[in-house]
Amino acid sequence: MTDQPTSLAGLDLREEIDRLRMERNAVILAHYYQKPELQDLADFVGDSLELSKKAAETDADVIAFCGVKFMADTAKILSPEKIVVLPDMEAGCSLEDSCPPEKFAAFRERHPDHIALTYINCSTEVKALSDVIVTSSSAETILSQIPEDQKIIFGPDRHLGGYLNRKFGRDMLLWPGVCIVHEAFSERELLKLKAEHPEAPIAAHPECPPHIIDHADYVGSTSGILNFAKTFPGDTLIVATEPHIIHQMEKALPEKIFLGAPGADGNCNCNICPYMALNNLEKLYLCLRDLEPRIEIEEGLRLKARASLDRMLEMAAGTIGKGDLGRV
């Protein structure tokens, strides 16, 4: 790896990133929760799985994933032949951290009659221990295909799992993880904001706790919330998810007003993901220059994780039968 300079002063980082993008034959991905400057220079902006699928369809040699580590891992699982780099390897996820593979494996062993329906916000090792991966946009479609008498472990997000249990009348066994961003929203402050804008609907991500979900007019994934923002008839929307998605809403609909749901005291930045915030233009430039930090996954592990992702893709497309859900 090339020694990093003590200062990047004097560099036009956007120009250098564009130059390296061409030289490396790289595709730059940015999640909706990234800073606006990263979203604006990315080739694709979107949900984590959507981005990995789009990158896999390109002829790029390098994927630079402006997101968090489990997202870059997913890109490597789907594109093992490509170099995948992450601007900051410390960009993790509270949901992934909440579910260590060894504890998840032991939990599965204690419940051998359950299949594991696992949210994509988890490590590669946990994906490899799972039967079917779900995203916030595919979870309902997939759960509706699983027989009601089939016992299910759902992890690592207990709020998403609880939302699905309530909506479908299921009794999935929930792993106790939460997203620290969606956990931070305050019901009291949300209701105060709603009182100031009584005509504004509330759009919430299903990672939010029930006391936020219960006030929502729309519940869905980040891409679902963005689509709702483009179609709701009013002029003001309250958004209960990481607020950097509002950048895409304002670009698409500059005539409308988008208000981020508040945290505990109404003014804190606790609704901003601290992991996503670790990425910046300097780190993106350096990872394209040095092709480090690089995602590496042992092939046997990758194939096991890929199997649970493939089941998700098949079920989301309606191409897998109920009898094909035996435990991995």
N, C-alpha and C positions, 0 to 999 in steps of 0.2 A: 504494500500500500504506500502511495506517495505521502511524504510528510505534509501535514496540513500547514498552510501559512499562518503566521501569527495574526495577520489581518487580511481581510478581503476588501479593504478600502480601495476605492478607485475602479473596481470592477463593475461593469454593468451586468448585474446578475441575470436579468431577464435575457439579455443578449447572449451571455455565456451559456445559459441553460438551453436556449434555442440552438446554439452552435453544437453543444454536446448532444442534444437530442438527435440532430442530423448525423453527427459523426458516429454515435453509438448505435444508430438505428433503434432509438428508444421510443417507447410510448409512455407518456406520463399520465398517471391516474390520480384523481383527487376525490376523496369522499366529500359528501355534502357538509360534513362537520369541519372541514379544513378552512383555514383563513382565506378570505376572498382573493388575495394575491396568488395563492396556490390554485384555487379553483379557476381563476381567469387564464392561467397559462397551461392548464392541463389539456390533454387531448380528449379525455373523457371525464365527466363529473357524474357521480351517481352513488347508488348503494354498493355495499362491499362485493357481493356476489356478482351483481350486474357488471361491475368494473372488471372483475377477474375473467368473466366470460367474454367481454369485449376484447380484452387484451389477448386472450387465447386465440381469437379469430384474426388477429393481425399477423403480419409477417415480421414484426419487431423482434430484434435479438435481445433487447433489454426492456424490462418493465420496472419503472420507478413508481412505487406506490406511495402516494402521500395519504397516509391513513395510519392504522395501527397494525401491530405485528400479526395478529391472527388474520387480518385481511391480506397482507403480503404473503403469509403462509398459504392461504387459499389460492392465491394467484400461482404460487409455485406448484401446488398440488395439481392444478389444472394445466399448467404449462411447464413441465419439468425440463424441457429443452431450452427454456429461456433463462437468462440471468435476471433475478428479481432482487431489487435493492429497495431499502427502506431508509428514508432520510435520517431517522433516529431510532435505533434499536430499542431504546427505552420507552418508546411509544407503545404501551401495553393496553390493557383493558381490565377494569375491575371485575367484569363477569368472568373473563378467562382466569384471573387471579383467584377467584372464589372457588374454582373447581380444579384442584390439583389432580392429575391423572391417576395417581396411586389411590387417592381417596375415592375417586369416581369408580375405579375398578373394584375396590372393596365394596362400595355401595351396591354396585351391580351384582356382585356375588351374593349379597344378602337378600337379593330380590330376583332369583333366577327365572321367575315366571313373568317378569316384566321385559318389554322391549324398551330401548332407549331412544327417545325422540329428543334430539339435542339441538339447541339453538346454535347458529353458526358462530356466535361470539364465544368461542372456546378454542383451546389449543389443538394442534394437529393430533396430539396423543389422545385427547378426549374424542375427537372425531373418529379416530381409529377404533375406539372402544364403543362407538355408537352404532345403532342400526340405521337410523335415518336422520339426516341433518335437515333443519328447517330454517328459513329466514322469516322475518316479521311479515313479509308479503306472501310467503307460501305456506305458512303454518296452518292456516285455516283449511286450505285446500287439502293438505296432506292429512291432517287430523280427521277430516270428514271421511276419509277412505279407510280408516283403521276401525275394525269391528269394535263395538261398544264393550264387548266382554274381554277384549285384550287389555291386560294391565300394562300401564305405561309409566316409565320414569321420564320426567321432563326436566331438563336443566340447560344451562345453569341459572336462567332468569326466572325467579319465582313469580315476578309480577306478570310477565308474559304468559307463563304457564297458568297462573291464576285467572288471568283474563280469558284464556282459552277454556279452562274448566267451567267458568261461569257461563260463557257463551254457548258451549256445546253440552252442558250438563254432564261433564266428565269428572272423573276423580283421579286425575294423574297424580303420581307421587312427585312432589316438587323438590328439586335441589334448592338450597336457600340462598342463591346468589342474587345480587341486584346491581344495576348500573348506578354508579354514584351520581351521575348527572341527572337522570330522571328521578332518582330518589330525592333530589334536592328541592324539587318544586314544592311550593307552599300552597296548601288549599286556601288558607286565609288570604294570602296576597293575591292568589288567582281570583278569588271572589271579589276582592276589592277592585281589581282591574276590570273584571266583568261588570261591576256596578258602574264604572266610569264609561264603559262601552257596551251597553246592554244589548245592542243589536249585533255585536260581533260574535260569530260562532267560535268555538274552541276546537282546535285540531290537536290531538294528542297521540304520541307514540305508545304502543302497548307495553313498553318497558316502564311506563309510569305506574305508580302505585294506584290502588283502587280509588282513593279519595281524590285523585286527579282525573282518572278515567271516567268516574261517575258524572263529571261535569262536562264531558266532551261531547260535541256534536258529531265529530268524526274521529275514529281511531284507526290508525294504519301506519305502515312503514314510512320511512323518509320519502321515498318516491311517491307513495300514496298520498302523504300530506301535501307534497308539492303539486300533485295532480288536483287535489281538492282545492288548493289555493287558486288554481287556474280556472276552476269551474264554479266556486260558490258565488251566489248572486250579489252579496254585499260589497262594501268597500273597505272593511276592516276585519282582520283575522287575528285571533290570539293563538300563538303557536307554542305548544308544550312539547318541545324537543330541543336538542342542542341548537342554539340560535344562529349558528353560521349557515344553516339552510336558508335563512331569510334572504341571504345574498342572492340566491337563485330566484326566489320569489320576486324580489325587487327588480331584478333584471328583466324577468318575463312580464311583470305587471307593475310598472312604475307608477301607475295611477292609483294603486291600492296601498293601504296601510297594513303593515304586519308588525305585531307586537309580541315579543318573546314573553312567555310565561315567567313570572318572577320566582326568585328563590326565597329563602327564609325571611330576610328582612326587607325584601322588595328592591334592594339596590345591589346586592352582592353579585359577583361573577361566578357563583357556584353552579350556574347552569351551563357554563362553558367547560367542555371536556379538557382536563389538564393534560391528558395523554395526546389527544389530537393537536393540542397547542404546541407540543414539542417540535413539530415540523415547521420549517421556515425556508425561505428562498436560499439562504446560505447553505443549509444542510442538504437541500435538493441539489444545488450546484456541486457540492463536494461528493455526494454519492454518485452522481453521474460522471464526475471526473475520475473518481477512484474505483468505481464499481464496488463500493463498500459503504455501509454494512450490507452484506449479501445474505439472502435466505438460502439455507441448505437443509434438505430433508432427506433422511435415509430412505432408500427406495422401497423397502418392505413396509415401512411406516406410511410412506406416501400412498402406496397402493391400498392399504387398509382404510386410510382416511378418504381416499378417492371413492371407494366403494359406497360409503355412507352418503357422500355428495351425489354420486350417480343415482342412488335410490331416490334422493330428493328430486333430482331433475326429472327422473322417470315418473314419479308420482305427481309432480306438479304439472307434467304434460299428460297425465292420465294413461301412461303406457305400462304400468306395472299392476299386477293383480294382487288382491288381498292375501292370497296364499303364498306370496313371495316375500313376506315380511318376517321370516324366521330370524332368530337372533344370529348376529355375526359371530 
